[in-house]
Amino acid sequence: MSSTTVNTVTHPYIPARSGDSRSPCPALNALANHGYIPRRGTKIHFTHLLNAVRTVYNLTLPLAFLLTIAGFVTCAKLSFSFPSSPSSPTSPVRTRRTPSWPCQPEKTSSILSWSRFTLPLPSISWTLDLESLCARGWTKITHDAALVHTAPTNAPDPILVQNLLTAAERGLTLRGLADYHAERTRSLTHPESTFHSHIGLAECGLAWLMLRTRPAATTSEENGLIEPEALRVWMGDECLPEAWCGNENAQRPGNAIGLREAHAMALIVGKLSESTSR
């Protein structure tokens, strides 16, 4: 998949239908709704998801690989299948030949004689269903403080979507995003593990880096804001914003987002959330 395939015209938005598999992640669901990965959300191969995440959201290969491998290691299905050997009733029946005396040694070695027999090799498949990412547990990556998803559903919660849009009435700043995340964390009936807390901060940081508008007068990653319409479309409808690509003013990040930028932004969101909680 090349960058030229990031096109909402050739990949139109089609909402999930009944029976389609979806995850608690708006970014992955948007890929399925636009057909960058199978629209049914099932039997997604590793390289297919890796290329889609990297291309559509303009992530560096190391970051895209980390996100993809995390989902596959924790929730993907590894299956083996053996090809069925066709029956051949017309094939001649082999009979053992009784050698005449004196017995002459076979010219074919015992190793070569095994060439008559072939062992079928298994077909290995490692695929992911988006719905499998809903699984929760200390070995899973889904957490309970998602911005617009609640357990155990895989669809955006209308109340949480409206709460987020209310917080972003005039545009969501980085401080506003951190405050909303802190509020979601406080609303939990039980504290999250350190592992899942870090995942939540990383998701907030990535959402900021991917959706924020970038003022021309500054290069700071902390400046700018996320437009309410972009939040409604991406978080609520799980659809790429209309101006995601296609011109110099596209919403899609112009510079690739890497591990360093994502990690730094997660730390910033964490510090802002801590100051809010005090």
N, C-alpha and C positions, 0 to 999 in steps of 0.2 A: 504494500500500500504506500503510495507516495502522497506528498502534501497536496497534489492537485485533486485528490479524491475527497478532500474536505470541502464538500459542497452540499448545502441544504436543498439544492434543486435536484441533483442526481440522487441524493439520499433524503427523500422527504420524510417529514414527521408523521408517523402513524402510531397512535396510542396503543398501549398493550391491550390485547383482546383477552377474553375469558380463556383461561388455561395457559396463558403465556407465563413464563418464569421471569420473575423480577427480584431484585436485591434491595437491601436498605440503602443503597448508594445511588443518588441521583445521577452521578457521572456515568456509571455503568448502564443504568436504565435508559439514559438518553442515547447512548451508543446503540442499544438494541432498538429503541423507538425510531432511530434514523437508519437502521440497517447497516451500520458499520460492523456489527457483530450479528449473528443470527437473530432475527426478530422474535423468534420464539423464546430466546434466552436459554436455550438448552444445547448441550453437546458443543460447547465452545472450546476450541483448541488453544493451547498456550500461545503459540506464535500469532494466531489471529487476534486474540485479545491484546497481546503485547503491542502489535503494530497499530491497532485501533487507538489504544490509550495514548501511545506515543505521538501519533499523527494528529488526531483530532484535538487533543489538548496541548500539543506542542511541549511535550516533556522530553528531557534527555533520556537516552537509552538506559543509563544506570537507574534513574528514578522510575521509569516505566517498568523496568525489569523487577525492581524491588516490590512495587505495588502488585504486579501480576503474580510473582512467585509467592507472595504472602497469601494471596487468595487461593492459589492452586495447592500449596502445601497443606493448608488448613481445611479446605473444603472441596477440593476436586476429587474426582472418582477415577481410580486406576483399574482398568479392566483388561482381561486377557481372553482371547477367543482363538480356537483352533479351526483351521479350515477342514471342512468335511471332505473325506476321500470318496470320490465317486465310485460306485460299484461297477464292476465290469464283468458281467456274467459270461461274456463270450471269450474272456481271456483264457488261454490254455492253462491247464492244471499242471504245476511242476511236480515231477516225481523224482525220487532219488534214484540215480543210476548205479547199478551194481557193477563195479569194475571187474574186468576179466583178469584172470591170473596169468602171469604175475602182474600185480597192481602197479601201474605207473603213477608216479607222483603228479599231482595237479600242477600245471604250469602257472595257474593264477594264485597269487598269494592270498592268505587269509584276510589280509586287510582289504585287498581289492574285491574280494568276494562279497564284502559288506556293501559294496556300491549298488548291489541289486535292491537294497532296502533303503528307503528314505524316511526320515522322521519329520513330520510336519512342524514347522516353527510357528509359535503363537503370534498373533497380531496384538500388539500392545496399544491401548488407547488411554490417554490422559486428558479428560475433558471436564468442564465445569458447567454446572447449571447455576444460573444467577440466584435462584431461590435457595440454594444450599448455603449461600453467604448469610442467610438469616440465622443460621445456627449460632447459639450462644454458649459460652463456656470459657474457661480460663485458657484453653488452647485455640480459641476462635478469635477472629479480628472484629466481629461486630460488637459494639458497645451500646450502653443504654442511654447515653447523653447525646445521641445524634440530633442534628438541628431540627429535622422535620419528621423523623421516623420514631415510632415507639414499638416496643416488643409486643406481640410476636409478628406484627404485620410487615409486609414488604411494600406497602403503598404509603405515600406521604399522608401524614395526619393533618386534616383540614384546619384543626385548631392551632397546631404548631405552625403551620404555614401562615395563618393569619397573624399569629403573634410575631413571627419574624418580619412580616410585611409592616406591621404596626411599628416595630422597632426601627424599620428602614423607611419610614414615611417620607423623609426628605433625603434619602440616600443612606446607606449603611456604611459608617466609617469603621476603621479597624477597631477603635475603642468600642463602638456599638456592637460589633461582632463578638468581641471578647466578653462584653457585658452579657450578651444574650447566651453565650456558651456557659458563663458562670451561673446564670439563672437556671439553665437546663440542668446543670450539675447539682445545684441545690435542691431541685425538685425531685430528685431521685430518693426512693425510700431506703436505699442502701448505698454506701460509698463504692465507687468504682475502684478496681485494682489499678496499681500504678501503670501496668501495661496498657490497659484499656484507656486510662486517662491520657497517656501519651498519644494513642491513636486518635482520640477525639481532638486533641490540640493540632495534630498533623492535618486532620481533615479540615479544620477551620482555616489553617494556614494555606492549604492548597486551594480551598474555595476562594480565599481572598486574592491569591496570586492569579487565579484563572479568570475571575469575574470583575475585578475592580477596574474602573476607568483610570487612566494614567494621565495626570496633568502634564502638559508639555513643559512647564517651567521647572519641574523637579524630576530627579532620578531616584528619589527615595522610595523604597518599597512600602513604606508605612503611610504614604500620602495617597489621596484619592478616595473614592467611595464606590460602593456597588449600587447600581441603580435598582430601584424597587421592581421595575419591570423585568430586569434580568433575573432577579431572585424568584419572582412569581413564575416565570417561564421555566427556569432551570430546576428550582426546588419543588415547585408545585405541579407543573405539567411534565417535568422530566423531559424537557425539550431544549435543544440548543437555541440560544437567543437568535433572533432574526438576522442581526448584523454580525453573526459569529465569524464570517469569513467573506472574502470576495473583493475587498477593496482596502485602501490604506487605513481606513478608519474602522477596521474590523474589530470585533470584541475579542476574538481569539488572541492570546498572548503573542506579541511579535517576537520576543526573545524566549528561547527555550527555558523552561523551568527545570532546574537541576536539584540534586540532592542538597547542595549547600544552601540554596535559596529556601527550599522547603523546610529544612531543619531550622534555619535561622528564624523563619516566620513562625514556626510552631513555638519556639522559645519566646518570641515576642508576645504571641497570643497568651501563652501561659503566664507570663509576668503581669500582663494587663488583667487577666482573669483573677489572679491572686490578689491584686490591689483592689479589685471590685469586691471580692469576698470578705475583705477585712472590715 
